[in-house]
Amino acid sequence: MASIGLLAACEGAEGDAEATTDAAGDETMDTGAEGGEGEFANAPCGSALRAGGFTVQLEDGYTQVEGQVFDAANPAPKAELDAEGDCRLLVNENHFCDPACGATEICTADLACVAKPVAVEVGNVTISGLTAAITMEPNVTNFYLNLDELPHPGFMAGTEVSLQAAGGAGADGFSLRGVGSEPFEISGGDITVVRDQPVSLSWVAPADPDLTEVHLDLDIGHHGGSPATIECDTADTGSFEIPASLVNQLIDYGVAGFPELRVTRRTIDSADVGGRCFDLTVAPSSASLAVVIDGLDSCSTSADCPDGQTCQSDLTCG
């Protein structure tokens, strides 16, 4: 999708430039958000370079701040099988090397065993622009988590949120930025998935839709072992359709119990740090919507099923 609404903060970028590019190669633009310095873009890390990141998200009654970064990107990311408009069909591919890889290795699409990425520390991580500034230290697994309760909500719409990593053994210091926005309010009820039809949804657009994007993740076969999902990154204009061509392919990979569509309003900034890409997501809220598929009854136990049917291993009645 086109770049919108996010402050690019790549380490060492020239702040006086009229336009620059972020870690995903997208052009950025100035939005004039409160407290902003430099340029904005809305671009996550590319999957081939993403080596972790941080999230600031409003949950039910509290604000969660956490993150983790690694010494390398995932050497076997999801494969993109098809794309249309703002959406792409992604598949987790299981590769099998011969001889088998060791416990600390992963088999790539080239059938080579390479080391699994290892979480690393990047020094203290300070986040400002929230209702209270916080500083996080890595725990024993190099996971960053804010343990101090923030006044909730942790950020307000239009307020710039800045992250500064001091740098450590795992990477040099870097900075990332985002923008707070209004809570996400989606219209209607359950989402219906039907072959040969797009999946349509609508929501309340924010006051300034150029500051945010909406990320969608449609997963209808997870509990049955299906490796496929549809992910979309689209403008925060209040409505969107997932193309029918991708929906058909997703259905062909199989359906299972409790299909869902996860929708998140966000800004996402990314930075190249020594050949790896780290990102910061600022999300006011997300919605997890139940998906209705004709003929599919989801279950946790057989008591959830119609008479004469039992709950199967994929959490469907049959």
Secondary structure as UniProt FT lines:
FT   TURN            11..12
FT   TURN            15..16
FT   TURN            23..24
FT   TURN            47..49
FT   STRAND          50..58
FT   STRAND          63..70
FT   STRAND          79..84
FT   TURN            85..86
FT   STRAND          87..91
FT   TURN            103..104
FT   STRAND          105..107
FT   TURN            109..110
FT   STRAND          113..115
FT   STRAND          119..120
FT   STRAND          125..128
FT   STRAND          134..136
FT   TURN            140..141
FT   STRAND          144..145
FT   TURN            157..158
FT   STRAND          159..165
FT   STRAND          174..179
FT   STRAND          191..192
FT   TURN            195..196
FT   STRAND          199..203
FT   HELIX           209..211
FT   STRAND          213..219
FT   HELIX           222..224
FT   STRAND          228..235
FT   STRAND          239..242
FT   HELIX           244..252
FT   STRAND          260..273
FT   TURN            274..275
FT   STRAND          276..292
FT   TURN            294..295
FT   HELIX           302..304
FT   TURN            307..308
FT   TURN            313..314
FT   STRAND          316..317
//
